[in-house]
Amino acid sequence: MESGDRTTQEWEEVIGEHVRNARIVRALDQKRLAELANISVGAVSNLERGKGSSLKTLIVVMRAVGRTDWLESLSPPIAVSPIQVLRAKQRAQRTRVRVRTHGTSTPR
């Protein structure tokens, strides 16, 4: 199955499996991981089983297992060219509205 074809539930299960594997590599049980992440054992269990977790839970768990690199890979920097910045400024200037002293406005 292509990763783009996965459902939200399938993605939760895949991510949960990655979290479980990261925990096992660090030789942690769920209780110890919960202590390190300052969350409940139930929250760790739900995350690993793909049963709905918050983004905050995912972040604290990945930090606790030393996988902030994994978090960084979720949001790579997006390079913006100077030409794109210039074009965006030009579009913004064209859409500004100038207000006249008579109370009417006209587009530029």
N, CA, C and O atoms as a Tinker XYZ file with bonds, in Angstrom:
   432  protein
     1  N      0.841000   -1.180000    0.000000    73     2
     2  CA     0.000000    0.000000    0.000000    64     1     3
     3  C      0.886000    1.243000    0.000000    63     2     4     5
     4  O      1.850000    1.332000    0.760000    81     3
     5  N      0.554000    2.182000   -0.844000    73     3     6
     6  CA     1.256000    3.457000   -0.882000    64     5     7
     7  C      0.943000    4.223000    0.398000    63     6     8     9
     8  O     -0.187000    4.194000    0.886000    81     7
     9  N      1.945000    4.907000    0.938000    73     7    10
    10  CA     1.731000    5.632000    2.190000    64     9    11
    11  C      0.670000    6.720000    2.042000    63    10    12    13
    12  O     -0.010000    7.050000    3.014000    81    11
    13  N      0.518000    7.278000    0.851000    73    11    14
    14  CA    -0.495000    8.305000    0.621000    64    13    15
    15  C     -1.907000    7.753000    0.632000    63    14    16    17
    16  O     -2.870000    8.514000    0.722000    81    15
    17  N     -2.042000    6.438000    0.541000    73    15    18
    18  CA    -3.352000    5.794000    0.524000    64    17    19
    19  C     -3.812000    5.362000    1.906000    63    18    20    21
    20  O     -4.920000    4.843000    2.046000    81    19
    21  N     -2.995000    5.561000    2.928000    73    19    22
    22  CA    -3.353000    5.126000    4.276000    64    21    23
    23  C     -4.442000    6.015000    4.865000    63    22    24    25
    24  O     -4.496000    7.219000    4.611000    81    23
    25  N     -5.294000    5.398000    5.646000    73    23    26
    26  CA    -6.315000    6.151000    6.376000    64    25    27
    27  C     -5.675000    6.767000    7.617000    63    26    28    29
    28  O     -4.538000    6.452000    7.965000    81    27
    29  N     -6.409000    7.632000    8.264000    73    27    30
    30  CA    -5.918000    8.230000    9.503000    64    29    31
    31  C     -5.653000    7.147000   10.537000    63    30    32    33
    32  O     -4.633000    7.185000   11.226000    81    31
    33  N     -6.552000    6.188000   10.651000    73    31    34
    34  CA    -6.379000    5.092000   11.609000    64    33    35
    35  C     -5.118000    4.296000   11.290000    63    34    36    37
    36  O     -4.373000    3.926000   12.198000    81    35
    37  N     -4.875000    4.033000   10.027000    73    35    38
    38  CA    -3.672000    3.294000    9.639000    64    37    39
    39  C     -2.417000    4.083000    9.986000    63    38    40    41
    40  O     -1.432000    3.505000   10.444000    81    39
    41  N     -2.442000    5.402000    9.772000    73    39    42
    42  CA    -1.291000    6.225000   10.139000    64    41    43
    43  C     -1.056000    6.195000   11.645000    63    42    44    45
    44  O      0.087000    6.129000   12.098000    81    43
    45  N     -2.140000    6.243000   12.420000    73    43    46
    46  CA    -1.993000    6.168000   13.873000    64    45    47
    47  C     -1.338000    4.852000   14.286000    63    46    48    49
    48  O     -0.507000    4.826000   15.194000    81    47
    49  N     -1.709000    3.768000   13.623000    73    47    50
    50  CA    -1.119000    2.461000   13.934000    64    49    51
    51  C      0.351000    2.405000   13.534000    63    50    52    53
    52  O      1.174000    1.860000   14.269000    81    51
    53  N      0.682000    2.963000   12.380000    73    51    54
    54  CA     2.083000    2.985000   11.931000    64    53    55
    55  C      2.937000    3.796000   12.901000    63    54    56    57
    56  O      4.014000    3.359000   13.306000    81    55
    57  N      2.451000    4.973000   13.268000    73    55    58
    58  CA     3.195000    5.820000   14.201000    64    57    59
    59  C      3.320000    5.124000   15.550000    63    58    60    61
    60  O      4.380000    5.168000   16.175000    81    59
    61  N      2.251000    4.485000   16.001000    73    59    62
    62  CA     2.296000    3.747000   17.261000    64    61    63
    63  C      3.343000    2.648000   17.237000    63    62    64    65
    64  O      4.037000    2.415000   18.227000    81    63
    65  N      3.452000    1.977000   16.107000    73    63    66
    66  CA     4.470000    0.932000   15.969000    64    65    67
    67  C      5.875000    1.524000   16.042000    63    66    68    69
    68  O      6.766000    0.943000   16.662000    81    67
    69  N      6.071000    2.668000   15.416000    73    67    70
    70  CA     7.376000    3.343000   15.486000    64    69    71
    71  C      7.707000    3.736000   16.927000    63    70    72    73
    72  O      8.844000    3.583000   17.375000    81    71
    73  N      6.715000    4.238000   17.637000    73    71    74
    74  CA     6.925000    4.622000   19.034000    64    73    75
    75  C      7.281000    3.389000   19.860000    63    74    76    77
    76  O      8.221000    3.422000   20.654000    81    75
    77  N      6.539000    2.310000   19.675000    73    75    78
    78  CA     6.824000    1.072000   20.414000    64    77    79
    79  C      8.243000    0.590000   20.136000    63    78    80    81
    80  O      8.969000    0.220000   21.058000    81    79
    81  N      8.635000    0.595000   18.865000    73    79    82
    82  CA     9.990000    0.160000   18.499000    64    81    83
    83  C     11.059000    1.046000   19.137000    63    82    84    85
    84  O     12.083000    0.549000   19.605000    81    83
    85  N     10.818000    2.353000   19.154000    73    83    86
    86  CA    11.777000    3.277000   19.769000    64    85    87
    87  C     11.895000    3.006000   21.264000    63    86    88    89
    88  O     12.986000    3.084000   21.829000    81    87
    89  N     10.778000    2.689000   21.897000    73    87    90
    90  CA    10.789000    2.378000   23.337000    64    89    91
    91  C     11.576000    1.098000   23.595000    63    90    92    93
    92  O     12.378000    1.034000   24.526000    81    91
    93  N     11.346000    0.089000   22.776000    73    91    94
    94  CA    12.020000   -1.197000   22.957000    64    93    95
    95  C     13.521000   -1.065000   22.730000    63    94    96    97
    96  O     14.314000   -1.647000   23.469000    81    95
    97  N     13.914000   -0.303000   21.713000    73    95    98
    98  CA    15.340000   -0.080000   21.445000    64    97    99
    99  C     16.015000    0.546000   22.654000    63    98   100   101
   100  O     17.168000    0.235000   22.950000    81    99
   101  N     15.313000    1.417000   23.349000    73    99   102
   102  CA    15.861000    2.067000   24.553000    64   101   103
   103  C     15.721000    1.202000   25.797000    63   102   104   105
   104  O     16.071000    1.631000   26.896000    81   103
   105  N     15.210000   -0.017000   25.627000    73   103   106
   106  CA    15.027000   -0.973000   26.733000    64   105   107
   107  C     14.147000   -0.404000   27.846000    63   106   108   109
   108  O     14.445000   -0.557000   29.031000    81   107
   109  N     13.069000    0.250000   27.448000    73   107   110
   110  CA    12.132000    0.833000   28.403000    64   109   111
   111  C     10.824000    0.061000   28.381000    63   110   112   113
   112  O     10.372000   -0.380000   27.324000    81   111
   113  N     10.217000   -0.100000   29.552000    73   111   114
   114  CA     8.850000   -0.603000   29.545000    64   113   115
   115  C      7.918000    0.604000   29.506000    63   114   116   117
   116  O      8.364000    1.741000   29.660000    81   115
   117  N      6.637000    0.362000   29.301000    73   115   118
   118  CA     5.700000    1.477000   29.180000    64   117   119
   119  C      5.655000    2.330000   30.446000    63   118   120   121
   120  O      5.514000    3.551000   30.378000    81   119
   121  N      5.774000    1.683000   31.588000    73   119   122
   122  CA     5.725000    2.434000   32.849000    64   121   123
   123  C      6.885000    3.421000   32.943000    63   122   124   125
   124  O      6.688000    4.584000   33.295000    81   123
   125  N      8.093000    2.958000   32.630000    73   123   126
   126  CA     9.267000    3.843000   32.721000    64   125   127
   127  C      9.175000    4.963000   31.686000    63   126   128   129
   128  O      9.515000    6.108000   31.980000    81   127
   129  N      8.717000    4.639000   30.478000    73   127   130
   130  CA     8.569000    5.675000   29.459000    64   129   131
   131  C      7.558000    6.721000   29.912000    63   130   132   133
   132  O      7.769000    7.919000   29.722000    81   131
   133  N      6.465000    6.266000   30.508000    73   131   134
   134  CA     5.454000    7.199000   31.011000    64   133   135
   135  C      6.055000    8.124000   32.062000    63   134   136   137
   136  O      5.758000    9.319000   32.083000    81   135
   137  N      6.895000    7.578000   32.933000    73   135   138
   138  CA     7.554000    8.399000   33.956000    64   137   139
   139  C      8.474000    9.431000   33.317000    63   138   140   141
   140  O      8.467000   10.601000   33.701000    81   139
   141  N      9.269000    8.993000   32.338000    73   139   142
   142  CA    10.202000    9.907000   31.671000    64   141   143
   143  C      9.470000   11.023000   30.921000    63   142   144   145
   144  O      9.933000   12.163000   30.883000    81   143
   145  N      8.333000   10.685000   30.332000    73   143   146
   146  CA     7.565000   11.660000   29.546000    64   145   147
   147  C      6.573000   12.442000   30.393000    63   146   148   149
   148  O      5.930000   13.377000   29.914000    81   147
   149  N      6.454000   12.044000   31.676000    73   147   150
   150  CA     5.516000   12.699000   32.588000    64   149   151
   151  C      4.065000   12.607000   32.087000    63   150   152   153
   152  O      3.318000   13.586000   32.104000    81   151
   153  N      3.698000   11.403000   31.643000    73   151   154
   154  CA     2.331000   11.125000   31.191000    64   153   155
   155  C      1.903000    9.799000   31.812000    63   154   156   157
   156  O      2.700000    9.133000   32.472000    81   155
   157  N      0.663000    9.423000   31.605000    73   155   158
   158  CA     0.164000    8.172000   32.170000    64   157   159
   159  C      0.579000    6.981000   31.307000    63   158   160   161
   160  O      0.876000    7.123000   30.121000    81   159
   161  N      0.591000    5.807000   31.935000    73   159   162
   162  CA     0.876000    4.572000   31.199000    64   161   163
   163  C     -0.204000    4.361000   30.133000    63   162   164   165
   164  O      0.084000    3.879000   29.037000    81   163
   165  N     -1.436000    4.721000   30.459000    73   163   166
   166  CA    -2.529000    4.604000   29.493000    64   165   167
   167  C     -2.295000    5.437000   28.243000    63   166   168   169
   168  O     -2.632000    5.016000   27.136000    81   167
   169  N     -1.715000    6.624000   28.422000    73   167   170
   170  CA    -1.415000    7.486000   27.272000    64   169   171
   171  C     -0.359000    6.842000   26.385000    63   170   172   173
   172  O     -0.455000    6.900000   25.159000    81   171
   173  N      0.659000    6.223000   27.007000    73   171   174
   174  CA     1.689000    5.522000   26.232000    64   173   175
   175  C      1.056000    4.352000   25.490000    63   174   176   177
   176  O      1.307000    4.155000   24.302000    81   175
   177  N      0.247000    3.590000   26.185000    73   175   178
   178  CA    -0.413000    2.431000   25.587000    64   177   179
   179  C     -1.294000    2.843000   24.409000    63   178   180   181
   180  O     -1.244000    2.227000   23.345000    81   179
   181  N     -2.094000    3.879000   24.604000    73   179   182
   182  CA    -2.969000    4.351000   23.513000    64   181   183
   183  C     -2.154000    4.796000   22.309000    63   182   184   185
   184  O     -2.510000    4.492000   21.170000    81   183
   185  N     -1.066000    5.512000   22.550000    73   183   186
   186  CA    -0.215000    5.973000   21.453000    64   185   187
   187  C      0.353000    4.786000   20.690000    63   186   188   189
   188  O      0.316000    4.761000   19.460000    81   187
   189  N      0.870000    3.814000   21.404000    73   187   190
   190  CA     1.473000    2.652000   20.755000    64   189   191
   191  C      0.452000    1.800000   20.004000    63   190   192   193
   192  O      0.793000    1.165000   19.006000    81   191
   193  N     -0.779000    1.781000   20.465000    73   191   194
   194  CA    -1.817000    0.989000   19.798000    64   193   195
   195  C     -2.555000    1.766000   18.719000    63   194   196   197
   196  O     -3.439000    1.225000   18.055000    81   195
   197  N     -2.194000    3.033000   18.543000    73   195   198
   198  CA    -2.861000    3.846000   17.535000    64   197   199
   199  C     -4.302000    4.135000   17.884000    63   198   200   201
   200  O     -5.168000    4.181000   17.010000    81   199
   201  N     -4.554000    4.331000   19.158000    73   199   202
   202  CA    -5.918000    4.528000   19.639000    64   201   203
   203  C     -6.209000    5.977000   19.986000    63   202   204   205
   204  O     -6.956000    6.256000   20.924000    81   203
   205  N     -5.640000    6.875000   19.256000    73   203   206
   206  CA    -5.917000    8.285000   19.458000    64   205   207
   207  C     -5.071000    8.883000   20.560000    63   206   208   209
   208  O     -5.186000    8.492000   21.722000    81   207
   209  N     -4.246000    9.800000   20.211000    73   207   210
   210  CA    -3.381000   10.499000   21.154000    64   209   211
   211  C     -3.244000   11.929000   20.690000    63   210   212   213
   212  O     -3.517000   12.264000   19.537000    81   211
   213  N     -2.816000   12.756000   21.611000    73   211   214
   214  CA    -2.610000   14.156000   21.243000    64   213   215
   215  C     -1.211000   14.332000   20.651000    63   214   216   217
   216  O     -0.321000   13.502000   20.835000    81   215
   217  N     -1.061000   15.412000   19.956000    73   215   218
   218  CA     0.248000   15.767000   19.416000    64   217   219
   219  C      1.230000   15.976000   20.555000    63   218   220   221
   220  O      2.402000   15.616000   20.444000    81   219
   221  N      0.756000   16.557000   21.647000    73   219   222
   222  CA     1.610000   16.788000   22.806000    64   221   223
   223  C      2.158000   15.462000   23.340000    63   222   224   225
   224  O      3.339000   15.367000   23.673000    81   223
   225  N      1.296000   14.437000   23.421000    73   223   226
   226  CA     1.741000   13.124000   23.892000    64   225   227
   227  C      2.815000   12.566000   22.983000    63   226   228   229
   228  O      3.826000   12.048000   23.458000    81   227
   229  N      2.607000   12.666000   21.684000    73   227   230
   230  CA     3.606000   12.178000   20.733000    64   229   231
   231  C      4.937000   12.899000   20.937000    63   230   232   233
   232  O      5.992000   12.264000   20.946000    81   231
   233  N      4.893000   14.201000   21.099000    73   231   234
   234  CA     6.126000   14.984000   21.256000    64   233   235
   235  C      6.868000   14.608000   22.533000    63   234   236   237
   236  O      8.077000   14.382000   22.498000    81   235
   237  N      6.158000   14.536000   23.664000    73   235   238
   238  CA     6.863000   14.234000   24.917000    64   237   239
   239  C      7.424000   12.822000   24.910000    63   238   240   241
   240  O      8.485000   12.575000   25.484000    81   239
   241  N      6.726000   11.893000   24.267000    73   239   242
   242  CA     7.224000   10.519000   24.193000    64   241   243
   243  C      8.459000   10.445000   23.297000    63   242   244   245
   244  O      9.445000    9.803000   23.661000    81   243
   245  N      8.419000   11.082000   22.149000    73   243   246
   246  CA     9.576000   11.030000   21.252000    64   245   247
   247  C     10.784000   11.728000   21.882000    63   246   248   249
   248  O     11.920000   11.302000   21.676000    81   247
   249  N     10.550000   12.774000   22.633000    73   247   250
   250  CA    11.660000   13.415000   23.362000    64   249   251
   251  C     12.217000   12.469000   24.416000    63   250   252   253
   252  O     13.431000   12.401000   24.605000    81   251
   253  N     11.345000   11.738000   25.103000    73   251   254
   254  CA    11.782000   10.835000   26.168000    64   253   255
   255  C     12.592000    9.660000   25.627000    63   254   256   257
   256  O     13.459000    9.138000   26.328000    81   255
   257  N     12.323000    9.239000   24.403000    73   255   258
   258  CA    13.100000    8.131000   23.816000    64   257   259
   259  C     14.267000    8.652000   22.980000    63   258   260   261
   260  O     14.950000    7.879000   22.308000    81   259
   261  N     14.490000    9.961000   23.024000    73   259   262
   262  CA    15.644000   10.531000   22.329000    64   261   263
   263  C     15.513000   10.557000   20.824000    63   262   264   265
   264  O     16.510000   10.445000   20.110000    81   263
   265  N     14.285000   10.706000   20.329000    73   263   266
   266  CA    14.075000   10.709000   18.883000    64   265   267
   267  C     13.514000   12.035000   18.388000    63   266   268   269
   268  O     12.556000   12.066000   17.615000    81   267
   269  N     14.119000   13.130000   18.840000    73   267   270
   270  CA    13.682000   14.423000   18.318000    64   269   271
   271  C     14.027000   14.559000   16.842000    63   270   272   273
   272  O     13.419000   15.357000   16.129000    81   271
   273  N     15.008000   13.776000   16.382000    73   271   274
   274  CA    15.314000   13.776000   14.948000    64   273   275
   275  C     14.096000   13.327000   14.141000    63   274   276   277
   276  O     13.855000   13.817000   13.038000    81   275
   277  N     13.344000   12.402000   14.697000    73   275   278
   278  CA    12.133000   11.918000   14.035000    64   277   279
   279  C     11.106000   13.042000   13.960000    63   278   280   281
   280  O     10.435000   13.214000   12.943000    81   279
   281  N     10.988000   13.804000   15.045000    73   279   282
   282  CA    10.072000   14.943000   15.043000    64   281   283
   283  C     10.500000   15.986000   14.018000    63   282   284   285
   284  O      9.671000   16.549000   13.303000    81   283
   285  N     11.818000   16.238000   13.956000    73   283   286
   286  CA    12.334000   17.214000   12.982000    64   285   287
   287  C     11.996000   16.793000   11.557000    63   286   288   289
   288  O     11.732000   17.644000   10.707000    81   287
   289  N     12.001000   15.500000   11.290000    73   287   290
   290  CA    11.717000   15.021000    9.923000    64   289   291
   291  C     10.267000   15.264000    9.530000    63   290   292   293
   292  O      9.939000   15.243000    8.344000    81   291
   293  N      9.395000   15.494000   10.506000    73   291   294
   294  CA     7.988000   15.765000   10.205000    64   293   295
   295  C      7.779000   17.182000    9.676000    63   294   296   297
   296  O      6.786000   17.457000    9.001000    81   295
   297  N      8.707000   18.071000    9.981000    73   295   298
   298  CA     8.544000   19.467000    9.557000    64   297   299
   299  C      9.849000   20.023000    9.009000    63   298   300   301
   300  O     10.463000   20.902000    9.614000    81   299
   301  N     10.271000   19.505000    7.857000    73   299   302
   302  CA    11.507000   20.032000    7.291000    64   301   303
   303  C     11.326000   21.497000    6.893000    63   302   304   305
   304  O     10.223000   21.916000    6.543000    81   303
   305  N     12.398000   22.263000    6.946000    73   303   306
   306  CA    12.286000   23.668000    6.550000    64   305   307
   307  C     11.882000   23.780000    5.084000    63   306   308   309
   308  O     12.326000   23.004000    4.238000    81   307
   309  N     11.053000   24.738000    4.813000    73   307   310
   310  CA    10.603000   24.966000    3.444000    64   309   311
   311  C     11.366000   26.164000    2.911000    63   310   312   313
   312  O     11.277000   27.269000    3.446000    81   311
   313  N     12.112000   25.924000    1.855000    73   311   314
   314  CA    12.898000   27.004000    1.257000    64   313   315
   315  C     11.987000   27.865000    0.384000    63   314   316   317
   316  O     11.205000   27.352000   -0.416000    81   315
   317  N     12.102000   29.157000    0.551000    73   315   318
   318  CA    11.327000   30.096000   -0.246000    64   317   319
   319  C     12.321000   30.929000   -1.039000    63   318   320   321
   320  O     13.241000   31.527000   -0.480000    81   319
   321  N     12.123000   30.958000   -2.328000    73   319   322
   322  CA    13.048000   31.726000   -3.159000    64   321   323
   323  C     12.741000   33.217000   -3.046000    63   322   324   325
   324  O     11.605000   33.594000   -2.759000    81   323
   325  N     13.736000   34.060000   -3.269000    73   323   326
   326  CA    13.505000   35.509000   -3.234000    64   325   327
   327  C     12.459000   35.940000   -4.263000    63   326   328   329
   328  O     11.724000   36.900000   -4.031000    81   327
   329  N     12.388000   35.249000   -5.377000    73   327   330
   330  CA    11.388000   35.571000   -6.409000    64   329   331
   331  C      9.984000   35.323000   -5.857000    63   330   332   333
   332  O      9.080000   36.122000   -6.105000    81   331
   333  N      9.784000   34.223000   -5.108000    73   331   334
   334  CA     8.478000   33.943000   -4.523000    64   333   335
   335  C      8.083000   35.023000   -3.524000    63   334   336   337
   336  O      6.918000   35.419000   -3.465000    81   335
   337  N      9.042000   35.500000   -2.742000    73   335   338
   338  CA     8.774000   36.560000   -1.766000    64   337   339
   339  C      8.362000   37.834000   -2.501000    63   338   340   341
   340  O      7.389000   38.485000   -2.118000    81   339
   341  N      9.085000   38.186000   -3.536000    73   339   342
   342  CA     8.774000   39.379000   -4.321000    64   341   343
   343  C      7.384000   39.284000   -4.939000    63   342   344   345
   344  O      6.617000   40.246000   -4.886000    81   343
   345  N      7.054000   38.146000   -5.519000    73   343   346
   346  CA     5.731000   37.972000   -6.134000    64   345   347
   347  C      4.622000   38.065000   -5.093000    63   346   348   349
   348  O      3.569000   38.643000   -5.364000    81   347
   349  N      4.843000   37.507000   -3.912000    73   347   350
   350  CA     3.845000   37.578000   -2.848000    64   349   351
   351  C      3.627000   39.024000   -2.418000    63   350   352   353
   352  O      2.490000   39.433000   -2.183000    81   351
   353  N      4.703000   39.803000   -2.312000    73   351   354
   354  CA     4.580000   41.220000   -1.954000    64   353   355
   355  C      3.821000   41.983000   -3.032000    63   354   356   357
   356  O      2.986000   42.835000   -2.727000    81   355
   357  N      4.112000   41.678000   -4.289000    73   355   358
   358  CA     3.427000   42.354000   -5.386000    64   357   359
   359  C      1.933000   42.038000   -5.369000    63   358   360   361
   360  O      1.108000   42.923000   -5.596000    81   359
   361  N      1.582000   40.775000   -5.101000    73   359   362
   362  CA     0.162000   40.404000   -5.024000    64   361   363
   363  C     -0.510000   41.130000   -3.876000    63   362   364   365
   364  O     -1.645000   41.586000   -4.013000    81   363
   365  N      0.173000   41.245000   -2.744000    73   363   366
   366  CA    -0.398000   41.917000   -1.582000    64   365   367
   367  C     -0.628000   43.396000   -1.871000    63   366   368   369
   368  O     -1.636000   43.962000   -1.449000    81   367
   369  N      0.295000   44.018000   -2.582000    73   367   370
   370  CA     0.141000   45.436000   -2.908000    64   369   371
   371  C     -1.021000   45.651000   -3.869000    63   370   372   373
   372  O     -1.733000   46.649000   -3.755000    81   371
   373  N     -1.225000   44.746000   -4.803000    73   371   374
   374  CA    -2.330000   44.881000   -5.764000    64   373   375
   375  C     -3.679000   44.722000   -5.093000    63   374   376   377
   376  O     -4.669000   45.285000   -5.560000    81   375
   377  N     -3.742000   43.955000   -3.990000    73   375   378
   378  CA    -5.035000   43.706000   -3.352000    64   377   379
   379  C     -5.352000   44.675000   -2.228000    63   378   380   381
   380  O     -6.435000   44.599000   -1.646000    81   379
   381  N     -4.441000   45.585000   -1.904000    73   379   382
   382  CA    -4.710000   46.570000   -0.857000    64   381   383
   383  C     -5.787000   47.536000   -1.319000    63   382   384   385
   384  O     -5.938000   47.810000   -2.509000    81   383
   385  N     -6.513000   48.032000   -0.365000    73   383   386
   386  CA    -7.567000   48.998000   -0.652000    64   385   387
   387  C     -7.122000   50.350000   -0.121000    63   386   388   389
   388  O     -6.664000   50.464000    1.016000    81   387
   389  N     -7.262000   51.384000   -0.966000    73   387   390
   390  CA    -6.894000   52.726000   -0.552000    64   389   391
   391  C     -8.162000   53.460000   -0.132000    63   390   392   393
   392  O     -9.159000   53.462000   -0.854000    81   391
   393  N     -8.115000   54.069000    1.021000    73   391   394
   394  CA    -9.288000   54.781000    1.542000    64   393   395
   395  C     -9.122000   56.257000    1.239000    63   394   396   397
   396  O     -8.100000   56.863000    1.561000    81   395
   397  N    -10.138000   56.823000    0.617000    73   395   398
   398  CA   -10.126000   58.263000    0.325000    64   397   399
   399  C    -10.782000   59.014000    1.463000    63   398   400   401
   400  O    -11.521000   58.429000    2.256000    81   399
   401  N    -10.521000   60.288000    1.546000    73   399   402
   402  CA   -11.047000   61.098000    2.638000    64   401   403
   403  C    -12.568000   61.266000    2.559000    63   402   404   405
   404  O    -13.190000   61.663000    3.544000    81   403
   405  N    -13.179000   60.969000    1.400000    73   403   406
   406  CA   -14.614000   61.115000    1.248000    64   405   407
   407  C    -15.366000   59.891000    1.779000    63   406   408   409
   408  O    -16.593000   59.837000    1.694000    81   407
   409  N    -14.639000   58.909000    2.325000    73   407   410
   410  CA   -15.281000   57.749000    2.900000    64   409   411
   411  C    -15.515000   56.608000    1.918000    63   410   412   413
   412  O    -16.103000   55.591000    2.286000    81   411
   413  N    -15.069000   56.759000    0.682000    73   411   414
   414  CA   -15.217000   55.657000   -0.278000    64   413   415
   415  C    -13.859000   55.008000   -0.458000    63   414   416   417
   416  O    -12.822000   55.632000   -0.233000    81   415
   417  N    -13.876000   53.790000   -0.854000    73   415   418
   418  CA   -12.612000   53.100000   -1.080000    64   417   419
   419  C    -12.586000   52.560000   -2.499000    63   418   420   421
   420  O    -13.610000   52.166000   -3.057000    81   419
   421  N    -11.403000   52.555000   -3.059000    73   419   422
   422  CA   -11.226000   52.024000   -4.404000    64   421   423
   423  C    -10.009000   51.108000   -4.404000    63   422   424   425
   424  O     -8.994000   51.407000   -3.774000    81   423
   425  N    -10.119000   49.996000   -5.111000    73   423   426
   426  CA    -8.948000   49.111000   -5.182000    64   425   427
   427  C     -7.871000   49.727000   -6.029000    63   426   428   429
   428  O     -8.152000   50.487000   -6.956000    81   427
   429  N     -6.667000   49.408000   -5.719000    73   427   430
   430  CA    -5.516000   49.897000   -6.484000    64   429   431
   431  C     -5.440000   49.248000   -7.811000    63   430   432
   432  O     -4.532000   49.540000   -8.590000    81   431
